[in-house]
Amino acid sequence: MTLGILFAIVSVVLGDWLSASLDGMLDFLSLDGYPVVQPTTIISGITVFGGAGLLLEHHTSLPAALVILTAILIGAAGAVVMFFCYVRPMARSENSTSYSIRELTGKIGEVSVTIPGKGFGEVLIKVGAGLTNHIASSVDGDQIPNGERVVVVGVGADGHTLQVSKLEL
């Protein structure tokens, strides 16, 4: 436990302070280019190393040097498993909620405010994990009532209005 606390203090507090005071002279020690070396994988490897060492010491009759070597190998394997089963998938699952209005072309939505033949209404469109409202006009010049399903055909000349058409399946 004290090793984990010491690692956190050194890496967070002293790491930034040393980097700032030495004006980047220690940048060659940075491990930014190695994605496997993450704080989560390091701490999990240290934890597995300690647990494996305790279990091997108390429940086997192996000599101390072999216990340490085996615990190091098990800890390294635990860190690799943590990286490939948790850290890497979580890094890939990060999503951005931003989108461009041009990306909505082809999306299906529902009219939330009736769109008159010549005028504007509002549509509700699913984007990512949420819903978004947009001002819309009928590309065909037909009135589209509230609750009707529509497809986005394009974006108006102003760049802020969706042009929609009734979805006919």
Secondary structure, 3 states (H helix, E strand, C coil): CHHHHHHHHHHHHHHHHHHHHCCCCCHHHCCCCCCCCCHHHHHHHHHHHHHHHHHHHHHCCCCHHHHHHHHHHHHHHHHHHHHHHHHHHHHHCCCCCCCCHHHHCCCEEEEEECECCCCCEEEEEEECCEEEEEEEEECCCCCECCCCEEEEEEECCCCCCEEEEECCC
